[in-house]
Amino acid sequence: MIRSMTGFGRGEKSDGIRTAQVEIRSVNHRYGEISVKLPRRYAFAEDAVRRMAKAGIARGKADISVSLFSEADEDAAVAVNTPLVKQYFKGLRDLQKSYDVTGDITLELLAGMSDVFMPTAAHVDEEAAIAVISAAVGAAVESLNEMRCAEGSKLAADIAARGAAIEKATYIVEEKSRGLPEAYAEKLKLRIAELLGKGGGADLTEDRIALEAAVFADKSDITEEIVRLRSHIAQLQKFMDGDVDEPLGKKLDFLVQEMNREANTIGSKANDIEVTRTMLEIKSEVEKIREQVQNIE
């Protein structure tokens, strides 16, 4: 199945103690890159999140955001910042002495000071937390890949259509190139006749003309390139039509490079304006396929 590298997925799981919500956004990237954002108290789960994500995301840049919500009182606690309270109390006493002011330093006053109370993590069952987070990540990856597969099917259809267009154009090139040596020989004869009429080219015999035509035919022969290009097209169509459960982006990238190489060689060998024009159309289609392949995992 062809999968795009671009997509979004969301997953949510609960174990009765906490609920994990996970969102994954993925975009194109040459390699596989995964970044994870977790609440600080659950940082211990980062490696597990990466392993779970890598199992379903082979290529692309994925940003994973994990949120957790407590469903039990014992999963959260509040601590008093005692050293800070002491400093507040001392500072207020110093103000009373220095400026001769009166007033009570009350609990309400101290409690209203900034950062007196700090939320702290109670004991967390790391194994249980990792389990629920991993389950949510798995659900998010599944959701992500559903979107990426849907996008991938559109990419595959477009690439297959362009591959078919290249195959059709390749047959045209082959047909047009078959008579090129004979056409070249005929042009050569006409040119010689023209030179002879002007008193030149007397040393160009029929054997010499045949030799020149043979050399041209050898240099302009594109049989091998046509065979290889057809082979690449067949492989491309096989990838697009087949039910392959593996990332194909890198293979397709290499395949398109080879297609472009053969197209360039054919274009440079073909000494014919019609063949050259058709090869430019082929190269245009190959380039469009290359652009689409950059989106495939």
Secondary structure, 3 states (H helix, E strand, C coil): CCCECCEEEEEEEECCCEEEEEEEEEECCCCEEEEEECCHHHHHHHHHHHHHHHCCCCCEEEEEEEEEEECCHHHCEEEECHHHHHHHHHHHHHHHHHHCCCCCCCHHHHHCCCCCEEEECCCCCHHHHHHHHHHHHHHHHHHHHHHHHHHHHHHHHHHHHHHHHHHHHHHHHHHHHHCHHHHHHHHHHHHHHHHHHCCCCCCCCHHHHHHHHHHHHHHHCCHHHHHHHHHHHHHHHHHHHCCCCCCCHHHHHHHHHHHHHHHHHHHHHCCCHHHHHHHHHHHHHHHHHHHHHCCEC
